[in-house]
Amino acid sequence: MFQFLAADGGATPMSPTGTLLYWVVLIAAFGLMFYFMAIRPQKKQQKKQDELMASIAIGDSILTTAGFYGVVIDVMDEVIIVEFGNNKNCRIPMQKRSVVEVEKPMEEESKAK
């Protein structure tokens, strides 16, 4: 049955111990490959998003997932109040996780210089 796994080109079948070891190594290799290609990058992205949400402060300019630019007026635990456009009456509460980019007011001033 496992003659294709034999070390000498298929003339004699491998021992059951050798076959088991082969499958364990193969599964471990696929597990490591899955970890480095899927899980690790996702954890890095989640960590970056958590740092972004923690850095939101009053007065920051933000970009939302919907593509709207606004200025943060108030920050609560999971909700922020954002002012959109020049109209001071357009203030909308939204979840922090809907923020894609944060631009600090200090960064704008230093870029202008």
N, C-alpha and C positions, 0 to 999 in steps of 0.2 A: 504494500500500500504506500509506504513512504520511500520507495526505492529512488525517487527523484531527489531525495535529500541526502543520499549516501555520499560519503566523501570520495569514494573511488569511482565516480562516474556512474553509479547505479548498479554495480555488479552484485553488491551485498547490501541488504537493508541495514539501517542504523539500529543501534540498541534503543530500547524504549527510553532510557535515561537521556541519551543524546538527543532524541527527538523532542523530549519534554524541555530540555535546556534550550534547544533551538527556538521553540515557540515562546518560552518565557523571555528570551532575549529579544525576539521579534516584537512581542507585545510591548515590552519596556521601551524599545526604540520608537515605536509608533506613539506611545504615551508621551515620551519626551518631545517628539516632534510636534504633537498636538499642543503640548504646554507652551513651547516656544513660538508657535505660529498663531495660536488663538488666545490662550488664557493670559499670558504675560503682557502682550500689547493692550489687551482690554483692561487689565489692572492698571497699567501706566496711564491710559486715557482716563480712567475713573479717578485716579489720584490727581491728575491735572485738573479735571472738572471740579473736584472737591476743593482744591486750592483756589480755583477761580471763584467759586461761590463764597468761600471764606474771606476773600479779599474785597468783596463788594462793600462799598461805603457810600454814605450820603455825598452827593455831588459828582459821582462817577458817571461818565457817559457809557452807555451799554448798547449792545446790539442783541436783539432777541432772535429766537429761532424762526420767528415769522418774518424777520428782515427789517423790523422797525428799530430806529435809533431813538434813544431817550436818555433822560437824566434821572438818576435815582434821587427820590425825595425822602423816603423813609425805608429803614431796613428792620425787619422783624425776623423771627426764627426761620421760617420757610417761605415767607412772603416779602416782596418788596413793592413799594409804590413808585411807579415810574411816570414821569411827566414827558409827554410826547409833543414835539413841535413847539411853536412859539405861543400857542394858546395855553395860558396858565390854568385853564379849567379842564384840560385833558389829562387827568391823572388816573392811572389805571393800576389796581393791585394785580400782581402776577407772581407766579412761583419762581423761586431763585433758579431752579434747574432749567428754566426757559432762556437763561442768559447764555449767549455764545461767546461774546467778547466783552472785556471791561477795559476802558481807557481812563486812566486816572487824570485829574486836572493838572497835576504837577508835571506829568509827562508831556502834556500839550504845551505848557509854558516853556519847558526845556527844549522841545523840538523847534519852537519859534525862534529861539536865540541862536 
